[in-house]
Amino acid sequence: MKKLVICSLFCSFALANPNSLEILQKDKKEFQELDKKSIETKYQNLKNSWIGTVKFSSGLSYSHPFSKDDDRYGKSAKISFSQNIFESGGIELQIQYAKDKFNYDMLSWDNKNQQYLQNIYNILLEISKLNFQLDQAKYRGLNKEIEEIIKTIQYEAGRADIIELNNAIMSKNTVKKEIISLENSIKEQEFELAKYTELKYQEIEIEDFSTINKEEFLDKNLTILQEEAKAIMLNTSYKQTKTDYLPKIYFSTGLDYSNNNDTFSRAIKDTNKDYAGASASIGLEMPLYDYNKTTKLEEAKLEVLKQKALINDVKNEESYDFYELLTKIDTYKKHNSTINENIDLYEELIKTNEISNQSGMTSAYDLEILKNSQEINYYDLKINDISIMQTYAKLYFKIKN
């Protein structure tokens, strides 16, 4: 396949690399960078969520009994720590779930980047296609002007009626309107490009992507990988749910301090009492009965089975999409074969007409129409080549690179 080059090698690399955010518009780039940091932070938090917390508590107290003059003041402080040390596999599954979720979230992040880059790439190709269509329309406009001149001459000579002349004029005006529409479409696409990148389309190089086979397309397909990662995550979550109903062993420890002072007690000389101590314990807990246990486990298991069924469905859809896109490419290539035959035919006609034109047997208008028509066909080839590139890009941006 051919390579259409617009400009910068750096931007070419950015389009080919889904992890690169350099080409994105600054707000989208900032959002994606923050989103990635958020995913990484959530992973660290979830991975370590099984670790217990050191707690501190303190208090002041005052009591005044009405039966006697014996006011009491107290203060206390406590540091405690509790930790599950065995959860029948629950701790290992919690860490594994964090890894599975991180993998799923990062695939979602990659997929969003790919969509941004695909939008940019497709807009660039669309602008190139519109520019070719604009140049092609100008050649059609030249032919329509010649047709109008010929019909005017024929009408003035009585060899054509006013309807034929009017049709020629209307055809020329139709092409003029088409040219205006194409120029406006290019501007619209430039505005659309500005939503995704601050670079102008002239500053970005368009790389053509090599073909991929079906096996590679399905193995690296981001949508399939994302759904498979979700299935793995749900299966780990199901295993976690099962451990909720299994034995757990926990360890707890603490340091205590308290002070009580009977300030106004007349009977006791030393009323200041301090206490300091430490404690440690180990325990076992296990749910004996949960009315919703069966339904909770069944729900978690069904989510896994549903996701696995969805994966098979997505694989079928992506497989059909692969063949559908290849069929489109094949159609464009067959069209190009027909167009090349037309170009060869026009080449022969041009050579013949040049000879007859030199001898005065045909007009210069005939030769100009043939040359313009050949150029129109050349632009059909260029436009189809871009359509092929757009179709290959749909395949490329569906896979993880």
MARPAMAR-108944 format. One record per residue (C-alpha): residue in three letters; x, y, z. Coordinates in Angstrom, 3 decimals. Example, Ala and Ser with C-alpha at 12.3 -4.5 7.8 and 13.67 -1.06 7.14 Angstrom:
% MARPAMAR-108944
[r "ala" [12.300 -4.500 7.800]]
[r "ser" [13.670 -1.060 7.140]]
% end
This chain:
% MARPAMAR-108944
[r "met" [0.000 0.000 0.000]]
[r "lys" [0.983 3.629 -0.460]]
[r "lys" [1.921 6.112 2.218]]
[r "leu" [0.353 9.547 2.250]]
[r "val" [2.705 12.026 3.918]]
[r "ile" [1.518 15.383 5.175]]
[r "cys" [4.374 16.371 7.505]]
[r "ser" [5.907 15.658 10.909]]
[r "leu" [7.559 12.364 11.932]]
[r "phe" [6.874 13.092 15.613]]
[r "cys" [3.128 13.293 15.024]]
[r "ser" [3.301 10.104 12.993]]
[r "phe" [4.785 8.344 16.024]]
[r "ala" [2.094 9.817 18.266]]
[r "leu" [-0.668 8.449 16.054]]
[r "ala" [0.930 5.014 15.946]]
[r "asn" [1.415 4.898 19.725]]
[r "pro" [-1.828 4.718 21.759]]
[r "asn" [0.018 5.498 25.018]]
[r "ser" [1.290 8.812 23.648]]
[r "leu" [-0.864 11.797 24.582]]
[r "glu" [1.347 14.465 23.029]]
[r "ile" [-0.860 14.962 19.980]]
[r "leu" [-4.060 15.473 21.979]]
[r "gln" [-5.633 18.836 22.688]]
[r "lys" [-4.356 20.063 26.078]]
[r "asp" [-7.615 19.601 28.026]]
[r "lys" [-8.127 16.062 26.729]]
[r "lys" [-4.464 15.308 27.369]]
[r "glu" [-4.696 16.588 30.955]]
[r "phe" [-7.870 14.585 31.584]]
[r "gln" [-6.300 11.376 30.263]]
[r "glu" [-3.144 11.893 32.331]]
[r "leu" [-5.195 12.494 35.483]]
[r "asp" [-7.430 9.533 34.664]]
[r "lys" [-4.386 7.277 34.403]]
[r "lys" [-3.026 8.535 37.735]]
[r "ser" [-6.458 7.940 39.266]]
[r "ile" [-6.472 4.338 38.014]]
[r "glu" [-2.985 3.747 39.451]]
[r "thr" [-3.945 5.319 42.797]]
[r "lys" [-7.127 3.251 43.037]]
[r "tyr" [-5.077 0.135 42.353]]
[r "gln" [-2.660 0.862 45.212]]
[r "asn" [-5.533 1.646 47.562]]
[r "leu" [-7.504 -1.492 46.658]]
[r "lys" [-4.424 -3.730 46.748]]
[r "asn" [-3.615 -2.677 50.329]]
[r "ser" [-7.185 -2.348 51.631]]
[r "trp" [-6.860 -5.610 53.605]]
[r "ile" [-4.208 -4.098 55.889]]
[r "gly" [-5.599 -3.059 59.285]]
[r "thr" [-5.652 0.464 60.697]]
[r "val" [-3.857 1.789 63.764]]
[r "lys" [-6.404 3.757 65.804]]
[r "phe" [-5.995 6.303 68.562]]
[r "ser" [-8.681 7.454 70.965]]
[r "ser" [-8.681 9.716 73.997]]
[r "gly" [-11.188 11.335 76.328]]
[r "leu" [-11.852 13.499 79.348]]
[r "ser" [-14.616 12.779 81.882]]
[r "tyr" [-16.239 14.504 84.838]]
[r "ser" [-18.864 13.191 87.256]]
[r "his" [-20.667 14.752 90.239]]
[r "pro" [-22.771 12.504 92.499]]
[r "phe" [-25.666 14.315 94.278]]
[r "ser" [-25.476 12.090 97.365]]
[r "lys" [-22.066 13.297 98.525]]
[r "asp" [-19.390 15.853 97.873]]
[r "asp" [-17.147 13.654 95.744]]
[r "asp" [-16.456 15.154 92.269]]
[r "arg" [-14.433 12.960 89.962]]
[r "tyr" [-12.240 13.798 86.963]]
[r "gly" [-10.831 11.298 84.486]]
[r "lys" [-8.761 11.118 81.339]]
[r "ser" [-7.863 8.214 79.092]]
[r "ala" [-5.946 7.378 75.933]]
[r "lys" [-5.758 4.249 73.819]]
[r "ile" [-3.850 3.018 70.761]]
[r "ser" [-5.211 -0.104 69.105]]
[r "phe" [-4.543 -2.206 66.039]]
[r "ser" [-6.575 -5.049 64.525]]
[r "gln" [-5.619 -7.190 61.559]]
[r "asn" [-7.130 -10.162 59.769]]
[r "ile" [-4.262 -12.613 59.338]]
[r "phe" [-6.184 -15.380 57.634]]
[r "glu" [-9.365 -15.161 55.551]]
[r "ser" [-9.472 -18.587 53.862]]
[r "gly" [-7.818 -17.111 50.767]]
[r "gly" [-9.674 -13.806 50.964]]
[r "ile" [-6.539 -11.698 51.402]]
[r "glu" [-4.830 -13.194 48.343]]
[r "leu" [-8.056 -12.774 46.333]]
[r "gln" [-8.352 -9.132 47.427]]
[r "ile" [-4.858 -8.442 46.052]]
[r "gln" [-5.644 -10.411 42.891]]
[r "tyr" [-8.907 -8.509 42.403]]
[r "ala" [-6.999 -5.218 42.614]]
[r "lys" [-4.655 -6.434 39.865]]
[r "asp" [-7.550 -7.664 37.710]]
[r "lys" [-9.422 -4.372 38.072]]
[r "phe" [-6.289 -2.397 37.284]]
[r "asn" [-5.786 -4.429 34.108]]
[r "tyr" [-9.418 -3.870 33.092]]
[r "asp" [-9.288 -0.129 33.833]]
[r "met" [-6.040 0.306 31.880]]
[r "leu" [-7.510 -1.507 28.867]]
[r "ser" [-10.479 0.880 29.043]]
[r "trp" [-8.024 3.783 29.196]]
[r "asp" [-6.088 2.436 26.185]]
[r "asn" [-9.337 1.970 24.298]]
[r "lys" [-10.344 5.584 24.891]]
[r "asn" [-6.929 6.785 23.702]]
[r "gln" [-7.300 4.666 20.571]]
[r "gln" [-10.680 6.243 19.895]]
[r "tyr" [-9.199 9.735 20.211]]
[r "leu" [-6.337 8.873 17.852]]
[r "gln" [-8.653 7.142 15.397]]
[r "asn" [-10.844 10.258 15.274]]
[r "ile" [-7.775 12.400 14.544]]
[r "tyr" [-6.490 9.984 11.917]]
[r "asn" [-9.864 9.688 10.209]]
[r "ile" [-10.339 13.468 10.124]]
[r "leu" [-6.887 13.883 8.548]]
[r "leu" [-7.753 11.350 5.855]]
[r "glu" [-11.153 12.953 5.345]]
[r "ile" [-9.512 16.356 4.806]]
[r "ser" [-7.109 14.804 2.268]]
[r "lys" [-10.009 13.104 0.518]]
[r "leu" [-12.007 16.350 0.394]]
[r "asn" [-9.002 18.183 -1.063]]
[r "phe" [-8.735 15.549 -3.806]]
[r "gln" [-12.471 15.761 -4.406]]
[r "leu" [-12.154 19.550 -4.634]]
[r "asp" [-9.381 19.321 -7.238]]
[r "gln" [-11.386 16.687 -9.092]]
[r "ala" [-14.479 18.909 -9.089]]
[r "lys" [-12.440 21.733 -10.604]]
[r "tyr" [-11.531 19.472 -13.541]]
[r "arg" [-15.197 18.570 -13.919]]
[r "gly" [-15.947 22.292 -13.833]]
[r "leu" [-13.508 22.859 -16.707]]
[r "asn" [-15.303 20.211 -18.765]]
[r "lys" [-18.678 21.753 -17.956]]
[r "glu" [-17.423 25.165 -19.099]]
[r "ile" [-16.257 23.636 -22.380]]
[r "glu" [-19.626 21.893 -22.793]]
[r "glu" [-21.363 25.236 -22.196]]
[r "ile" [-19.175 26.928 -24.838]]
[r "ile" [-19.866 24.144 -27.357]]
[r "lys" [-23.625 24.266 -26.707]]
[r "thr" [-23.605 28.054 -27.025]]
[r "ile" [-21.867 27.787 -30.395]]
[r "gln" [-24.271 25.040 -31.493]]
[r "tyr" [-27.295 27.041 -30.286]]
[r "glu" [-26.172 30.160 -32.151]]
[r "ala" [-25.642 28.014 -35.267]]
[r "gly" [-29.100 26.481 -34.907]]
[r "arg" [-27.722 22.988 -34.161]]
[r "ala" [-28.955 22.859 -30.528]]
[r "asp" [-32.100 24.071 -28.783]]
[r "ile" [-32.362 26.244 -25.703]]
[r "ile" [-33.043 23.251 -23.458]]
[r "glu" [-29.655 21.703 -24.289]]
[r "leu" [-27.910 25.031 -23.665]]
[r "asn" [-29.802 25.507 -20.385]]
[r "asn" [-28.852 21.993 -19.245]]
[r "ala" [-25.197 22.775 -19.947]]
[r "ile" [-25.433 26.015 -17.931]]
[r "met" [-27.202 24.229 -15.035]]
[r "ser" [-24.587 21.446 -15.029]]
[r "lys" [-21.792 24.013 -14.779]]
[r "asn" [-23.560 25.781 -11.894]]
[r "thr" [-24.094 22.447 -10.115]]
[r "val" [-20.342 21.824 -10.156]]
[r "lys" [-19.714 25.351 -8.856]]
[r "lys" [-22.048 24.671 -5.943]]
[r "glu" [-20.271 21.358 -5.323]]
[r "ile" [-16.920 23.185 -5.161]]
[r "ile" [-18.330 25.634 -2.580]]
[r "ser" [-19.721 22.741 -0.524]]
[r "leu" [-16.380 20.913 -0.613]]
[r "glu" [-14.481 24.032 0.480]]
[r "asn" [-16.885 24.442 3.423]]
[r "ser" [-16.623 20.734 4.279]]
[r "ile" [-12.833 21.088 4.539]]
[r "lys" [-13.282 23.990 6.973]]
[r "glu" [-15.779 21.950 9.015]]
[r "gln" [-13.320 19.061 9.263]]
[r "glu" [-10.577 21.466 10.357]]
[r "phe" [-12.863 22.694 13.159]]
[r "glu" [-13.604 19.061 14.057]]
[r "leu" [-9.851 18.323 14.177]]
[r "ala" [-9.355 21.258 16.581]]
[r "lys" [-11.551 19.413 19.128]]
[r "tyr" [-8.896 16.702 19.428]]
[r "thr" [-5.549 18.396 18.738]]
[r "glu" [-4.026 21.861 18.607]]
[r "leu" [-1.952 20.926 15.556]]
[r "lys" [-3.058 21.855 12.054]]
[r "tyr" [-3.636 19.056 9.570]]
[r "gln" [-0.614 20.208 7.531]]
[r "glu" [1.612 19.546 10.576]]
[r "ile" [0.690 15.870 10.951]]
[r "glu" [2.031 12.950 8.974]]
[r "ile" [-0.401 10.196 8.041]]
[r "glu" [1.125 6.748 8.265]]
[r "asp" [-0.373 3.865 6.363]]
[r "phe" [-0.802 0.750 8.478]]
[r "ser" [0.224 -2.705 7.383]]
[r "thr" [-2.417 -5.370 6.968]]
[r "ile" [-3.179 -7.789 9.786]]
[r "asn" [-4.582 -11.291 9.704]]
[r "lys" [-7.744 -12.433 11.464]]
[r "glu" [-5.902 -14.300 14.231]]
[r "glu" [-3.840 -11.246 15.170]]
[r "phe" [-6.913 -9.010 14.924]]
[r "leu" [-8.890 -11.168 17.376]]
[r "asp" [-5.956 -11.843 19.731]]
[r "lys" [-5.106 -8.147 20.113]]
[r "asn" [-8.618 -6.745 19.758]]
[r "leu" [-9.078 -4.144 22.504]]
[r "thr" [-12.809 -4.703 22.861]]
[r "ile" [-12.325 -8.456 23.289]]
[r "leu" [-9.367 -7.984 25.664]]
[r "gln" [-11.425 -5.564 27.728]]
[r "glu" [-14.368 -7.960 28.007]]
[r "glu" [-12.027 -10.873 28.849]]
[r "ala" [-10.383 -8.769 31.568]]
[r "lys" [-13.817 -7.994 32.981]]
[r "ala" [-14.657 -11.724 33.054]]
[r "ile" [-11.448 -12.448 34.987]]
[r "met" [-12.240 -9.614 37.410]]
[r "leu" [-15.805 -10.878 37.970]]
[r "asn" [-14.560 -14.437 38.527]]
[r "thr" [-12.122 -13.221 41.198]]
[r "ser" [-14.949 -11.248 42.793]]
[r "tyr" [-17.083 -14.423 42.836]]
[r "lys" [-14.300 -16.304 44.628]]
[r "gln" [-14.036 -13.408 47.094]]
[r "thr" [-17.749 -13.636 47.831]]
[r "lys" [-17.357 -17.318 48.689]]
[r "thr" [-14.626 -16.527 51.234]]
[r "asp" [-17.051 -14.207 53.068]]
[r "tyr" [-18.688 -17.354 54.443]]
[r "leu" [-15.460 -19.107 55.465]]
[r "pro" [-13.442 -18.861 58.732]]
[r "lys" [-11.335 -15.779 59.442]]
[r "ile" [-8.587 -15.396 62.014]]
[r "tyr" [-7.789 -11.951 63.349]]
[r "phe" [-5.191 -10.481 65.693]]
[r "ser" [-5.638 -7.350 67.771]]
[r "thr" [-3.481 -5.455 70.239]]
[r "gly" [-3.627 -2.211 72.160]]
[r "leu" [-2.049 0.156 74.707]]
[r "asp" [-4.253 1.787 77.363]]
[r "tyr" [-3.726 4.643 79.788]]
[r "ser" [-6.236 6.193 82.224]]
[r "asn" [-6.168 8.579 85.175]]
[r "asn" [-8.924 9.187 87.736]]
[r "asn" [-8.764 11.946 90.328]]
[r "asp" [-11.248 12.372 93.243]]
[r "thr" [-10.388 16.014 93.753]]
[r "phe" [-12.778 16.843 96.574]]
[r "ser" [-12.772 13.587 98.565]]
[r "arg" [-11.973 14.476 102.235]]
[r "ala" [-11.703 10.883 103.431]]
[r "ile" [-8.874 9.836 101.155]]
[r "lys" [-5.609 11.676 101.057]]
[r "asp" [-4.233 10.229 97.778]]
[r "thr" [-7.055 10.308 95.256]]
[r "asn" [-4.949 10.309 92.055]]
[r "lys" [-5.128 6.910 90.324]]
[r "asp" [-3.155 6.013 87.188]]
[r "tyr" [-3.506 2.927 85.060]]
[r "ala" [-1.351 1.841 82.089]]
[r "gly" [-1.473 -1.507 80.334]]
[r "ala" [-1.238 -3.479 77.135]]
[r "ser" [-3.415 -6.177 75.641]]
[r "ala" [-3.253 -8.646 72.779]]
[r "ser" [-5.707 -11.194 71.466]]
[r "ile" [-6.254 -13.591 68.620]]
[r "gly" [-9.676 -14.727 67.519]]
[r "leu" [-11.703 -16.717 65.070]]
[r "glu" [-14.958 -15.677 63.420]]
[r "met" [-17.212 -17.269 60.864]]
[r "pro" [-20.764 -16.547 59.717]]
[r "leu" [-23.045 -19.335 60.912]]
[r "tyr" [-26.093 -18.403 58.888]]
[r "asp" [-26.920 -15.857 56.193]]
[r "tyr" [-30.388 -16.016 54.667]]
[r "asn" [-29.131 -14.434 51.393]]
[r "lys" [-25.982 -16.545 51.032]]
[r "thr" [-27.285 -18.744 48.205]]
[r "thr" [-28.700 -15.860 46.173]]
[r "lys" [-25.564 -13.737 46.665]]
[r "leu" [-23.318 -16.535 45.418]]
[r "glu" [-25.685 -17.352 42.553]]
[r "glu" [-25.793 -13.699 41.511]]
[r "ala" [-21.989 -13.446 41.470]]
[r "lys" [-21.678 -16.687 39.503]]
[r "leu" [-24.309 -15.596 36.951]]
[r "glu" [-22.388 -12.359 36.345]]
[r "val" [-19.342 -14.447 35.410]]
[r "leu" [-21.367 -16.709 33.095]]
[r "lys" [-23.070 -13.718 31.463]]
[r "gln" [-19.714 -12.083 30.819]]
[r "lys" [-18.288 -15.251 29.252]]
[r "ala" [-21.319 -15.476 26.956]]
[r "leu" [-20.833 -11.812 26.040]]
[r "ile" [-17.182 -12.481 25.132]]
[r "asn" [-18.235 -15.141 22.604]]
[r "asp" [-20.813 -12.746 21.154]]
[r "val" [-18.255 -9.927 20.883]]
[r "lys" [-15.751 -12.274 19.207]]
[r "asn" [-18.356 -13.209 16.608]]
[r "glu" [-19.210 -9.558 15.975]]
[r "glu" [-15.558 -8.534 15.671]]
[r "ser" [-14.890 -11.478 13.352]]
[r "tyr" [-17.721 -10.421 11.049]]
[r "asp" [-16.540 -6.811 11.227]]
[r "phe" [-13.086 -7.982 10.121]]
[r "tyr" [-14.471 -9.724 7.029]]
[r "glu" [-16.824 -6.820 6.311]]
[r "leu" [-13.947 -4.336 6.304]]
[r "leu" [-11.825 -6.616 4.124]]
[r "thr" [-14.732 -6.862 1.687]]
[r "lys" [-14.877 -3.064 1.500]]
[r "ile" [-11.153 -2.924 0.795]]
[r "asp" [-11.549 -5.546 -1.926]]
[r "thr" [-14.377 -3.498 -3.466]]
[r "tyr" [-12.216 -0.360 -3.583]]
[r "lys" [-9.382 -2.337 -5.199]]
[r "lys" [-11.722 -3.734 -7.858]]
[r "his" [-12.993 -0.225 -8.529]]
[r "asn" [-9.385 0.873 -8.968]]
[r "ser" [-8.851 -1.853 -11.567]]
[r "thr" [-11.791 -0.507 -13.564]]
[r "ile" [-10.546 3.066 -13.166]]
[r "asn" [-7.066 2.068 -14.383]]
[r "glu" [-8.662 0.550 -17.473]]
[r "asn" [-10.480 3.846 -18.072]]
[r "ile" [-7.212 5.770 -17.670]]
[r "asp" [-5.507 3.515 -20.246]]
[r "leu" [-8.466 4.030 -22.583]]
[r "tyr" [-8.278 7.795 -22.187]]
[r "glu" [-4.534 7.619 -22.864]]
[r "glu" [-5.184 5.939 -26.209]]
[r "leu" [-7.944 8.421 -27.049]]
[r "ile" [-5.700 11.362 -26.174]]
[r "lys" [-2.920 10.092 -28.446]]
[r "thr" [-5.373 9.547 -31.303]]
[r "asn" [-7.009 12.928 -30.751]]
[r "glu" [-3.665 14.739 -30.662]]
[r "ile" [-2.914 13.409 -34.151]]
[r "ser" [-6.349 14.314 -35.521]]
[r "asn" [-6.197 17.695 -33.791]]
[r "gln" [-2.907 18.525 -35.513]]
[r "ser" [-4.481 17.723 -38.878]]
[r "gly" [-7.533 19.876 -38.043]]
[r "met" [-9.990 16.974 -37.967]]
[r "thr" [-10.999 17.535 -34.314]]
[r "ser" [-11.208 20.625 -32.100]]
[r "ala" [-8.937 21.556 -29.225]]
[r "tyr" [-11.985 21.285 -26.975]]
[r "asp" [-12.214 17.552 -27.593]]
[r "leu" [-8.605 17.041 -26.582]]
[r "glu" [-9.014 19.180 -23.461]]
[r "ile" [-12.137 17.256 -22.377]]
[r "leu" [-10.280 13.954 -22.752]]
[r "lys" [-7.298 15.165 -20.713]]
[r "asn" [-9.561 16.564 -17.984]]
[r "ser" [-11.545 13.308 -17.896]]
[r "gln" [-8.317 11.338 -17.474]]
[r "glu" [-7.316 13.593 -14.556]]
[r "ile" [-10.743 13.036 -13.003]]
[r "asn" [-10.069 9.289 -13.111]]
[r "tyr" [-6.627 9.759 -11.553]]
[r "tyr" [-8.323 11.551 -8.657]]
[r "asp" [-10.782 8.663 -8.352]]
[r "leu" [-7.762 6.437 -7.717]]
[r "lys" [-6.398 8.798 -5.051]]
[r "ile" [-9.797 9.068 -3.355]]
[r "asn" [-10.210 5.282 -3.334]]
[r "asp" [-6.693 4.860 -1.909]]
[r "ile" [-7.672 7.102 0.996]]
[r "ser" [-10.893 5.120 1.491]]
[r "ile" [-8.745 1.974 1.685]]
[r "met" [-6.508 3.651 4.276]]
[r "gln" [-9.558 4.674 6.313]]
[r "thr" [-10.794 1.094 6.277]]
[r "tyr" [-7.407 -0.337 7.307]]
[r "ala" [-7.301 2.265 10.101]]
[r "lys" [-10.580 0.927 11.504]]
[r "leu" [-8.874 -2.447 11.849]]
[r "tyr" [-5.643 -1.022 13.272]]
[r "phe" [-7.241 1.127 15.959]]
[r "lys" [-9.283 -1.836 17.182]]
[r "ile" [-6.149 -3.670 18.329]]
[r "lys" [-3.704 -3.149 21.205]]
[r "asn" [-0.293 -2.116 19.903]]
% end
